[in-house]
Amino acid sequence: MWWSRALLLFVVMTLGPAGCGFRPMYGTPSGAATGMDADLAAIRIEPIKDRIGQQLRNAMLQRLSPRGEAADYTYRLEIKLTESVSNLGFRKDTFATVANLSMSAQVLLGTNGASILADNVTTTVYFDHLGPRYASVAAERDAEERALNQLADDIRNRIAVAIQRYQANPNDERYRQRRSIFRDDRVEDRQ
């Protein structure tokens, strides 16, 4: 009698996830590489303005295609980055002691004229202003690096979800052609 319950439990545990439409995003039941890794590697990241933009682009390349950029790409990613520093704490002599660094990225992912993702991603990190100028600059650079890593991780996750949704239903109304948020042209592949 106990073996029939064990058999039933085994059948439910093995067939349950398959019957409900569950599909892992980053792995397969066999542990082989998924199509999501290939899709992320097929993204062309357009150049991003300024030094901090280049650092974000490099961080995105490491997260999307760690083996290097693909020659043929399916998706095109545009990012517009802005950053601001706000002083929060002050001493009596008006010297700032604490600040926060906010980075905001406007993200646009497209393929074949369809806009798959148009989103704003923001992150904020705090840092201390230290006495000597060099120490304050080093603390601010460290805060920039932390913010860039958080931003790159968040953008990668949003892209992965957007691609998965798009592939599930590419004819959905929300994927109709849209204009780029950065230029006056349509988001298309430039091959």
N, C-alpha and C positions, 0 to 999 in steps of 0.2 A: 504494500500500500504506500509506503513512504517513497518508494522508487517512482511511482506514478506521479506523485507531487513534485518530486525532483525533476522528472522529465518535463512536466508541464512548465515548471519554473524555467528550465533551460530553454525550452521552445519560445516562451514569452520573452526572455532576455535576449535571445538571438534574433528573433524576427520582429520584435516590437519596434525598434528604431527604424528598420527598413520599411515597415508598413505605414509609418506615420509621415514618411517623406523626408526624414532627417537626412541631411547631407553635410558632412564636415566641410568647413571652409578651407582649412589649411592642410588637411590630410585625408587619406583614404583608409578604409578599414585594413588594407594590406600594408599600409605604411609607406607606399610609393609616393613619389612627388605628384602634386595635384596640378590641375589646369590653372588654379589661381596663381601659383608661382609663375607659370608661363605667361599668364595675362598681365601680371604686375611687371614682369620683365619686358613686356611689349609696349611699354609706355614711353613716349618721347617727352622728356622734360625740357621745356623751353628755357632759355637763359633767363635768370632773374637778376634784376638790377642791383648794383652796389656790392660791396664786399660781403655784407651779411647775407645778401641774396645768393651769392655764390656758395657760401657756407651751407645755406639751406638746401640748395640744389645738390651739393655733394652728399649731404645727409640723406636726401631723398633717393639719390642713386644707390647708396649703400643699402637702403631698406627695400627698394623696388627691384633692383637688378644688381645684386652683389657680384655677379660674374662679369659685369660691364654692360654698357648700353648695347641694345640690339640694333642691327643695321636696318631691319624691317620692323616697323612698329605699327600697332593697331590703334593705339590711343595717343592722344596729345594732351599734355598737362601744362596749363599756364598758371603761374602763381605771381601775385602781386603782394609784396611784403611791406609792411609799415611797422615801425617801432617807436615807442615813446618811453621816456623816463619821468617818473613823478616822485618828487621828494616828499617824504611823509613825516619824518621826525627832525626836529631842529634843536640845536643848543641855544643858549642865551645869546651867543654872539652870531646867530643866524646861520651857522654852519650846519648843513644837512647831515644827518647821521644815518638815516634809513631811507631807502628808495625802493620803488618797484619798477620793474621793466616789463612793459606789455608789448607783445608782438602779435600782430594780426596779419593773417594771410587770406587773400581772396583767391579761391581755388576754382579752376574751371577745367573739367576733364571732358573731352569730346572724342567722337569717332564718327567718321563718314557723315559729317554735318549734324550729328545728333549730340546734344549736350547731356552727358550722363550725370555730371555732378557740377553744381554751381553753389558754392558754400563759402562762408566766412569761418575761419578757425582762429581762435584767440587763446593765448596763454599768458600768464603773468607770473613772474618770479620776483622774489624780494632779495635785496642785498644790502650790506652795510657799507656806508662811506667810512673809510678808515682815515686816520690822520694824514699820513704822507700821500702825496698825489699818486705815486706809482702804485701803492697798495689799493687805492680807490679805483684806479684804472684796471688793475688786475681783478678786483672783485666784480667790476662791471663786465669785463670780458667773460669771466666765469659765469655770471648770470646770463649773458647772451648765449653762451654755449648750452647751458641747461635749458633755456627757453627754446633754442633751435631744436634740440633733441626731443623735447616734449611736443613741439609743433610738428616735426617730421613724423613722429610716431602716430599722432592724432590724424594727420593727413593720410598716412598710409592706411590706417584702419578705415577711414571714411571712404577712401578709394576702393578698397577691397569689397566693402559692403555695396557700394554703388555699382561696381562691375558685376557682382553677383546678381543684384536686382535687375540690371539691364539684360544680362544673359538669360534670366528667367522669363523675361517678357520684353523683347526689343521693340515691339510694335506699340508699346504703351504711349499714350498721348503726351506724357511728361517728357519724352525724349525727342520731341519734334525739334526742328532746327531753331537755334537761338543765336543771337549775335554775341560775339566775344565781349567780355566785360573790360577788355583792355584796348582793343583796336576796333576799327569799324569794318571788320571782315567776319565772315562766318567761321565757326570752328570746324575745320576740316583737316584731314591728313594732307601733309605736304610731301608727297612722294614723287 
